[in-house]
Amino acid sequence: MAQERLAFWLVGWVITSFFRSRSALIAENLCLRQQLLVLQRRHPRPRLTDADRRFWILACRWLTGWRGSLVLVSPETVLGWHRRGWKAHWRWRSRAMGGHGRRPIGSELRSLIRRMALENHLWGQRRIQAELARLGFTVSARTVAKYTRWAHVRGSSSSWRSFLRRHAADIWACDLFCV
């Protein structure tokens, strides 16, 4: 029974390989040979090296039938290696670039933004941005909003209990419960 299945599989493989292009057959042969090399490295058991992982990552990027010739590991494992590699690459690139995000603005400009916001309560972030542009500073409205947030600091609001105590005489007839 097993020999019949093997013969059937072999005949099917020969028929399909007849219709494949030569480059696809060479690529599949290369993938299978790479796995044979891994299997021949028998310490206690064959282990994949980083070079083997890189081979399969490149194979999944450039070869169309790479999943069919993969025997040692599952295709999901290769895709996981690929994702981990990209994550490590972009983490390295982010660190290599230096600081994160935009450069911070100077302390003089920050104090000027706060002063403008305190002295002109009706001005919003766009108006302050326009006034700074007239003075020769190029600042985004979002940056202005970031530093005007602290300029409009109010006192602490009263609690609900103190509100009720203060206005108890005015709201004694209100029905605060719903049925």
ABEGO torsion letter per residue (X at the ends): XAAAAAAAAAAAAAAAAAABBAAAAAAAAAAAAAAAAAAABBBABBBBBAAAAAAAAAAAAABAAAAAABAABBAAAAAAAAAAAAAAAAAAAAAAAEBBEBBBBBAAAAAAAAAAAAABAABBAAAAAAAAAAAGBBBBAAAAAAAAAAABBBBBBBBAAAAAAAAAAAAAABBABBX
